[in-house]
Amino acid sequence: MKVIYKLLIIIAILGFTTTISHSYEKDISLGAGLGRFTVQKDADYNKFSGGLINFYAIGTNIFGKGYTPEIGVSTLFNTNGDYLNSIDAKLRYYPWTHKKFALYGFIGLGYYTDTTDIVTPIYLPVGVGLTHFFTEKVGADLSVGYNVSSPIILVAKLSVLFRVLSFTKDSDKDGLSDADESKYGTDPNNPDSDGDGLLDGKEVNKYKTDPKNKDTDGGGINDGTEVNRNSDPLDMDDDILSINIGDKLILRGIEFDLGKTDITPRSERILGFAYKALEAGENMEIEICGHTDDIGKVSDNDKLSLERADAVKKWFVSRGIDGSRLSTRGAGPNEPMVTNTSDENRQRNRRVEFYRTR
């Protein structure tokens, strides 16, 4: 009983001091442990105790959530030189898991070879245990149980567990495991969290784009469209070059002073990217369209939106872009991106758009 009390104390220490969590996905782990065993020799409860060396492999959730197969070999020995060799197969079931540890029960079937002549070859291992991974690779496994045979053998062991192979769960089949989806903040049940036409896994692992932002470079073309057109989703300079005739590019962040047409320094930086693209695409012709929110008179907003489009054209012409390649239009509040129901939405509607006409 002293051994059991010591093991319970170890369980408590593991449970309350460990801070690194582990997700119980499909994997294969190898364990090696030490412990003690007690054999009940006869009806008079004469007993002898010894040590245990145990090696085993477990596969987490191989048979479905919570069900884990285990294959193990053990040598049990005492100070008299007696020993028991055994091999067994067990089925663990984890009915309850916590971010710090998981409790399980087990049952199985085993076979002894021994020098004691006190046991039958076939035995039935049953008991309970606790599994915990301190890191993604290294953990501890603690178990107490009986090898039911003739006679009954009480076995308790503490083992070090190493994860050697993992089969991570990917609920939406997007190339990111559910654990990684939690890390990146994406939806484990939606293969394309931001709706840009690219799988979350490809965004993270191949294109290095943000799986939560459909336009990673902020240039106005979503990542999926850029990839399909062989432009760089991480470079906003090429977004204008990547639009086809008849497509539009929303220049996010183009700002003007309230009720004015003066371009702010922040807007000049964004227009600078567009300028480089227009300079590179010498045959490209663009219609510049200004938009406003719904605050104020419609006629005033129509006039203001056109004046702002003209201000953008003037900015390009002053830097050497041929004015014949640029036409302007003012849409006022008549073509909102979103409903004008909040300050945030109105800000989104105050924008400049480029339409490629040639």
Disulfide bonds with the S-S distance in Angstrom:
none
